[in-house]
């Protein structure tokens, strides 16, 4: 998988995490926008990602996945509320990245 596809898949997972509680708050959107900017993704592409169904990518864990998983945790906490739906999604995404269940918990 190339870097661009991996970056867009990561943004898609972040959007899915932000939507887990059925609303994307301003702080969550800003976090995603900043990450998109760091990846060189323009607002038009981000807008398209926001309107699409999430794109989950099955992959073996690599060091970048640990960083991405950490960003998902930060996103989950950024609005000061942690919903059970966010926690459940985080577990699903972590297991999908190939992490051990004990690590995900």
N, C-alpha and C positions, 0 to 999 in steps of 0.2 A: 504494500500500500504506500502511495507517495505522501509526502508531507502535507500537500494541500488537501487531499482527501481526508487524511487523518485529522487535520486541523478543523475542517468543516464538520466532521463526525463528532469531534470533541465539543464544538460549539452547539451542535444539535443536542448532545447529551446535557449540556449546561442549560439549554432552553427547556428541555424536558424536566430537569430538576427544578427550575424556577416555576414551571407550570404545575408542579406536583400538588400544590395546595390550591389550584384553580385560579391563581392570579399571579401575574408577574409584577412585582413591586418595583418602584423606581430604583431602589438600591440594587436590586437583582439585575434589572435591565442595564444599569450603568456598569456593573461588574462584567456582564457579558459583552457590552459594547467596548469596554477597555480591553478585554481579552481579544475580541475580534480585531480591534485596531492594532494590537501587538502582533497579530498574525498577518496583518496586511489585508484583511477582509473589509471591503467597503460596506457602507450602510445599505446599499441596494441588495447585496448578497445576504446580509444579515436579515433584512426585511423578508426576503424569500424564505430563509431558514425559519423565521418566526411563523410563517404561514403554512409550513409543511409539517407532515408527520415526522416524529423523531427518527433519526437514522442511527440505529445501533450497529456497531461494528464488532464482530467477534475477533478477538486477537489474543495472542499470548502476552502475558505481562512483561513489560520492559520498564526501564527506569522512568521513561516519560509517562507511563501509566500511573506511577506512584504520584507524580506531580499533578496529573490530571485528576486523580481521585482526591487529592488534597484540595484542589480548586473546587471540586464538587462539594466537599465538606464546607469550605469557606462560603460558597454560594448558599448552601442550606442554612447557614447561620447568619448571613449578612443582614437579614431583616429583623433579627432579634427574636424570631420565632422558629421553633423546630416542630414541624408537624409529623405525625406518624406516617403519613403518605410519603413525605420526603425521606424519612428514614428507611422505609420499605424500598423506595426507588434506589436509594444509595446502595443498599444491600444487593439489589438485582444488578445494578451497573457494576459494582465491585466484583461480584461473582462472574459476571460476563467478561470482565477483564482478565479473569483467570486467577484472581486472588483467593487464598484459602479463606474459608468461612470465618475462622478465628480472627484473621486479620481484618476482615470487613466489619465484624462486630466491634 
